[in-house]
Amino acid sequence: MQIREKRKCYELLLYLSLGGIFLEDYLGFLLGFKPALLVLSDDKAALLCKGYPYITEKEFPALSLKSYLFFQDETLKEEFLKKYQPQSIERYGVEYHTCLGETLGLPPLAIQFFLRENELYKKIGDREQDSDQLFKEYMNLRRNEAFLNYCGVRCGVNIEELEENVKWLWKQYGDVKMDMVSVEYKNTEFFIPYEDGQKLRETKKILLEAARYIQFNDRELKVIYDCLHRTLENKELYELHPDVKEILRRHYELDKEKEEKRR
């Protein structure tokens, strides 16, 4: 048995012995499911993946310093370099996010969802026109965002596109006996067995209903505030979308209550 195959068997036994339910990204890669893996050089995954083909900022300047993009084999690495021409890709641009999303094995709709959310964030920060509409769409995306996990692949998706994304994962990675699709939504997890269409539809229905009454957590409020604080200084844009005003109002009231309690 080759060294790499022994390593895969070892990782599998270790994973099962720890009672794991979900494959982390590096385990999904080591077990051969995930086609590529992006990690920092000081991450333990980088040490575990030593021996696999990889590229750094030398071949792909847009990568962060001390980052490694590992591939399952040399063929995948060469295909990446030929297809995307990474020397000319701008960091954090549309092409950057697209090529990494595709290379890391994410569903196409998940990549498009991320790009749209990122685009709205930038437009709001740049004070684009029609800000009320941008706020409304941004808030709707955040409200409808869930996270999928399967075979070490993790991505944010729109709940309305849940079925399409899950079916893509099933088709792409097949029936992985040691794992099943998990859907995370606001600290709640749902599990969907392989090709269980009824469970998938039921989960989507529950999430869409829950999204109507979602409360944003502190981290999300900070993201929203950081996104909007410059806009709030513009008198022409004081009348924000009602959802944003209400969220910020609740956030400030909570801060005020905490401050009063300290006193």
N, C-alpha and C positions, 0 to 999 in steps of 0.2 A: 504494500500500500504506500502511495506517495506521501510525502510530508504534509502537503496541503490537505489531502483527504483525511489523514490522521488528525490534523488540526480540526477539521470540520466535525469529525466524529467526537473528538474531545469536547468541543464547544457544545455540541448537542447534548452529550451526557451531563455536562456541567449545568446546562440550562434546565434540563429535566430534573436533575437532582435538587435544584433550588426551588422546585415547584413553580417555575415560571409559567405565566399564561400568555404573555405577549412577547414577541421578539423585538428586542431593541434594534436600532438601525444597524449597529456594527455586527450583531449576531445574525441578522438577516443577510448581511453581506457575506460574512464568513461561512454561512451555511449554503451560499450560492443562490439565494433568491433575489436579493437586491443587486442590480447590475453595477452600481458604483456607490462610493461612500465619500463624503466630504467631511474632513475632521481637521482640528488643529494639531500641530505637531506634538504638543505636550499632552494630548489626550491619550488615555490608555488604549483607545481603539487604534491609534496610529501604531502603537507597538504591536498590538495583536495582528495587524494587517501587514506587518513588515514582510516583504517578500512578494507582495502583489505589485503589479505595475501601477505607477502613479505619475501625476504631473504636479508641478508647483507653480508659483507666480512666474517662474522662468519661462515656461511654455504658455502660461495663461496669466498675463500681467494683471488682469482684473481680479484675480483671487486675492484674498487677504493674505498678508504676510504670515509665514509659518503655517500655511494651510496645505493640506494634501488632498488631492482628488484621486482616490484609488479606483481601479478597475478590476473586473474579474480576470481578464487576460489581456495580452498585448493587442489582440485583434480589436477589442472594444476601445482600447486606448487610441490606436491608430485611426479607427473610424471616427472617434470624437474629434481628433485633431484635423482630420480631412474635412469633415462635415461642417464644423463650426468656425474654423479659422480663428481660434481664440486670441491670437496676437492682436487682432483689431477690435475686440469686443470691449465696450465701455463698462466700467464697474457700475453695478446697480441699475443699468439700463434695461430696457425690455428684452433685448437679445441676451443679456447676461442671465436674467431670471429664467428666460425660456429655455436656453441651452442647459442650464443646471437642472431645471425641473424635469426636462426630458431625459437627461443623462442619469439622474438619480431614480428614475422609474416612477414618476408621479403621473396620475391621470391627466389628460389634456385639459379637461374642464376645471380641474383643481388649479392648474397653472394659469388659466385664463381668469379664474376667480381672484387669485393672488394679484395678478397684474392689474385688474380693475380696481381692487381695493387700494393698491399702492398708488395708482394713478390719481384716484380721488384724494388720497392723503396729500399728495404733492400739490394738486390744484388748490385745495383749501388753504394750504400753507402759503401758496403764491397769490392768494386773494383773487382768484379767477372770478369772472362774471358769473351771474346766476348761482351765487353761493348758496342760497336757500335750497335750491334743487340738489346741489352737490352734497350739502349736509344731510338732506333727507335720504339720498341714495347711500351715502357712507354709513349712516346709522342703520339702515335696513340691511346692508351687507354684514355689519358687525352683529346685528341681532340674529341673523340667519346663519352665522358661521358655526360649523361643527368641525371636529377633527376625526379623521379616519386613521386607523392603524391596522396594517396587515403586512406580514412578512418583513417587518423592519421598515416599511414605507409609512411615513406619517405626513399628512397634508391637511390643510384647511379646505373645506368645501362649502358650497351653498346648500342648505338643507333642501331647497327646491330641486337640486340636481343630485340628491343623495343616491337615488336608484342608479342613475347613469354611471356615477363614479364607482360605486361598489361593484356593479356588474363588470366594469372595465378591469378592476383589480382581480376579480375572479377569473376573467378570461386571460389576463396577462400572466398571473402567477399560479393559477390552478388551485386544486384542493390541497392545501397544506395541513396535514393531519395534526401538527403540533400547535396550530394557531387558527384563529377565526377573526373575522372583521370585528373591530370594536369601534364604536362611535362615541366620542366624548362631546358632551354639550353642557357647559356651565356646571362643572363638577359632578355630572351624572354620566354613567357609562351604559351603553347598550351593546349587546353581543349578538351577532348575526351569523348563524352557521352557514356553511358553504351552500350557495345556490338555494337558500331558503327565501324564496320570493315573498311569501306571505309575511314572514318576520320583517323583511326589509320594508315592505309597504306599511306595516303597522308602526315600525320605528319612525319612518318619515312622517306619518300622520301625527304621532305623539309630539315629535319635535316641532312641527309647524304650529301646533296648538300652543306648545310651551313658549315659542318665540313671540307670541302675541302679548305675553305678560312678563317678558324677561326684565330682570333688574341687573344693571351693570355693576360689576365688582370694582374695588378700588383701583386695581391695575388698569382696567378698561377706562375708568373715569380719568385717570392720569393721561392715558393715550389721547382721549378726546380733548382734554384740557390743553395738553401740549400742542395738539393739532390746531386748536382754535384761539389760543390766547392772543396771538398777534391780530387776528381778525377782530377780536373784541375791542381793540383799540380804535378801530375804524367806525366813526359815528354813523356812517351810511349803512353799516351792517349790524347795528345793534339788534334789529329784529331778526333773530335767528329762528331756525325751525323750532317749533314747540318742544319736540323731543329733546333737543339739545339744551334749551333753556331750562327745562324741568330737571334734567340730569345734573346740570351745573348748579341749579338752585339746591337740590338735595345734597350735593357734594359739599357746598359751602355751609349749609346748615349743620351737616355732620361734623365738619371741622370746627364750627362755632361751638357746638355742644361739647366736643372733646376739650376745647380750650377752656370753657366754663367749668368743666369738671376738674381740670387741673388746678384751677384757682380755688 
